[in-house]
């Protein structure tokens, strides 16, 4: 799906993409907290921006690799074959260097519901928030 800067941002803000997550994706500005990063990463997956996903992934993340070509292809393959329906923020624990965002991502692949709830951990590295890792949570737990 081709995405226009005038479309509503996938992160759920109801703002136009160009006034919401696109400046982060274009590295014009950077998320000021982990919640903004979380939303911009969801949007990046939705608009197939694998470079932003790689850029905002912490080196301690289990998926982090220097095999950029295959990592990039994996992200694009996932993004192109997934419908990013909705992002719901359930909890945000803001910290100076480490933050947590619990969210529900409503996703579909070939009409199959692959939605999940995750508590993500983020670290601020050299002034930039990065995604470190996450734990899947069963519905109804925190």
N, C-alpha and C positions, 0 to 999 in steps of 0.2 A: 504494500500500500504506500503510495506516494504521500508524503506529509507536507502540508503547506504551513509557512510561518503564521498565516492568519487563522489556521485551525485552532480549536480549543486545545489547550495543553493537556496531554494524557495524564499528568500528575493529579488532576482533580481540582485544580485551583479555580477553574472556570475562566481564567484569563487566556488571552491568545498566546500561543506557543512562543511567538517572537518577543512577548513582554514577560515571559515566565522563565521557562527552563532553557530556551535557545541561547541566551547570553552565557549561561554556564557551559553549554555544549560547545559553543564557539570560543570558549576560554576568554571572553571579554570580561567576565567577573567570575567569582568563585562563591560557592555556597558558604554562608556565614555560620551555619551550624549543621549538625548531622541530619536534622530533619529535612532541610533544603537539599542536602546531598542525596538522601534517600529518594525524595520525590524526583530529583533530576535524573537519577539512575533509572528509575522506573520509566520515565519519559524517554531516556536514551535507548532503552530496550525497545520501547514502542515505536520509535522512529528509526530503528536499526542503526544507531550510532555506536558501533563497537569500539571505536577509538576512545570515546568518553568513558565507557565501561572499563576499559583497560587502564586508562589514565587515573581513574578514581578507585582502583582496586589496590589495597595495601599489599606490600610484598609478602606479608605473613599470611595472606589468604591462601587456602588450600588450592585454589584454581590458578593462582599466580604462576606464570611461566614466562620464560624468555623466548619460548617458541611462539613468537607473536603471530606468525602467519596462521598456524593451526588454531590458536586461541581466538584470533579474530574471526576465522571461518566458523568456529563453534558458536560464537556469540551471534553472528549474522544468521546462521542456520536456525538457531533457536528463535531469534527475533522475527525472522521472515515467516516462520511456521506457527507463530503464536499470536493470538488475538489478546491484546492487553486491555481488558474490559474496564477494570476499576482498581483504584488503590485506596485503601482505607487505613488511616493512621489510628492505631489502638492505644499506643502509649509512647511518650517521648521523655527520656531521661537525659537531660542536658548536662554536660560536664565541660570543664575547660579543655581537657585533652582526650577524654574517653566519653562517648555517649552511646545510648541505646535507643533504637526505634523499633517498636513492635508494630507490625502492619499486617494487613490481609491484602494479598494480591489476587484479584479475580482474573484468571487466565483460561483460555480455551485453545486446544489444538485439535483440529478436525472434529469439531463439536464435542470433544471430550473436555470435561471440566478438570483442569489441573491446578485449581486454586490452592493456595496455601497461606498459612500464618507463620510469620518468622519474627524472631527477636534478633535484630541485627546489631552488631557491635562496630563502632566507628572510632578511629583514632585520628587525631590532628597531627599531621607530620609536616614540619616546616611551614606552618600556617595554612595548610590545605587538608580538609577532611577527606578521609579515605575509608572505604568499606573493608573491614577485616574479616569478619565471619558472621555466621548466623546460626540460630537453632530453630528448627521447626517446632511449632507448638500445636498441640491438639486443640480443636475448637473448644472454647469455654475455659481454657487455662490461661494463666499469664506468666 
